[in-house]
């Protein structure tokens, strides 16, 4: 797995997870040990699988079976604060309005755990 991870592009790190872009274009969220990363990945997987009338609000994701690694569709984030001015009300319920556009151009949350 070490050789494969070298092809992954580091995107960023939060309190609980490190995020890499995979060669496929998707991202992988890796829990940081001794944090809530595993819980947050499980929660995002659960929310995606159990969404009701909200499928365009959450980025598609799935846990890799037998792990706490979460693979999520890539979301293009906004580049400046003016992009956030006219967002729908539901975005205010997402921590720091972490939303962007998926490859279909739909507005989705990418950090909703």
C-alpha positions as CSV (number, residue, x, y, z in Angstrom):
1,X,0.0,0.0,0.0
2,X,3.0,2.3,0.6
3,X,3.7,2.6,-3.2
4,X,0.1,3.3,-4.0
5,X,-0.2,6.1,-1.4
6,X,2.7,8.0,-3.1
7,X,0.3,8.5,-6.1
8,X,-2.2,10.1,-3.7
9,X,-2.3,13.9,-3.7
10,X,-2.5,15.4,-0.2
11,X,-5.4,17.8,0.0
12,X,-5.6,18.7,3.6
13,X,-5.9,17.8,7.3
14,X,-8.5,18.6,9.9
15,X,-8.8,17.8,13.5
16,X,-9.8,14.2,12.9
17,X,-8.8,13.2,9.4
18,X,-6.2,13.5,6.6
19,X,-7.6,13.8,3.0
20,X,-5.9,12.7,-0.2
21,X,-7.1,12.8,-3.8
22,X,-6.9,9.3,-5.4
23,X,-5.8,8.7,-9.0
24,X,-9.5,8.0,-9.7
25,X,-10.3,11.6,-8.8
26,X,-12.2,10.7,-5.7
27,X,-10.9,11.5,-2.2
28,X,-10.1,9.3,0.7
29,X,-10.5,10.4,4.3
30,X,-8.1,8.7,6.7
31,X,-8.8,8.9,10.4
32,X,-6.0,10.4,12.5
33,X,-5.3,8.0,15.4
34,X,-6.7,9.0,18.9
35,X,-9.3,11.4,17.4
36,X,-12.9,11.1,16.4
37,X,-11.9,10.4,12.8
38,X,-13.4,6.9,12.7
39,X,-16.7,8.1,14.2
40,X,-16.9,11.0,11.7
41,X,-16.2,8.7,8.7
42,X,-18.9,6.3,9.9
43,X,-21.3,9.2,10.4
44,X,-20.8,10.5,6.9
45,X,-21.3,7.0,5.5
46,X,-24.5,6.6,7.6
47,X,-25.9,10.0,6.6
48,X,-25.3,9.3,2.9
49,X,-26.9,5.9,3.0
50,X,-29.9,7.2,5.0
51,X,-30.6,10.5,3.4
52,X,-34.2,11.4,2.8
53,X,-34.9,14.0,0.1
54,X,-31.4,15.4,0.5
55,X,-29.3,13.4,-2.0
56,X,-28.1,16.6,-3.7
57,X,-26.9,18.0,-0.4
58,X,-24.4,15.3,0.6
59,X,-21.4,14.2,-1.5
60,X,-21.5,10.6,-2.4
61,X,-19.3,8.4,-0.2
62,X,-18.8,4.9,1.2
63,X,-16.6,3.2,3.8
64,X,-14.1,0.7,2.4
65,X,-15.4,-2.7,3.8
66,X,-13.7,-3.8,7.0
67,X,-12.0,-0.4,7.5
68,X,-12.8,3.1,8.7
69,X,-11.5,4.6,5.5
70,X,-14.0,6.8,3.7
71,X,-14.0,7.3,-0.1
72,X,-15.9,10.3,-1.3
73,X,-16.6,11.9,-4.6
74,X,-14.4,14.9,-5.3
75,X,-16.0,18.3,-4.6
76,X,-14.6,21.5,-6.0
77,X,-14.6,24.1,-3.2
78,X,-15.3,27.8,-3.7
79,X,-12.3,30.0,-4.2
80,X,-13.5,33.2,-2.5
81,X,-16.0,34.4,0.1
82,X,-18.2,36.0,-2.5
83,X,-19.1,32.5,-3.8
84,X,-20.8,31.9,-0.4
85,X,-23.2,34.9,-0.6
86,X,-26.2,33.2,-2.3
87,X,-26.0,29.7,-0.9
88,X,-29.3,28.0,0.0
89,X,-30.3,28.0,3.7
90,X,-29.4,24.4,4.3
91,X,-25.7,25.3,3.8
92,X,-25.7,27.2,7.1
93,X,-26.3,23.9,8.9
94,X,-23.1,22.5,7.5
95,X,-20.0,23.2,9.7
96,X,-18.3,26.3,8.2
97,X,-20.5,25.9,5.1
98,X,-18.1,23.2,3.7
99,X,-19.9,22.9,0.4
100,X,-18.9,22.9,-3.2
101,X,-19.8,21.5,-6.6
102,X,-19.5,17.9,-7.5
103,X,-18.6,16.7,-11.1
104,X,-22.3,17.1,-12.1
105,X,-22.3,20.7,-10.9
106,X,-24.6,20.0,-8.0
107,X,-24.1,21.8,-4.7
108,X,-23.1,19.3,-2.0
109,X,-21.6,19.2,1.4
110,X,-18.3,17.5,1.6
111,X,-17.7,17.5,5.4
112,X,-20.9,16.7,7.1
113,X,-20.0,14.2,9.8
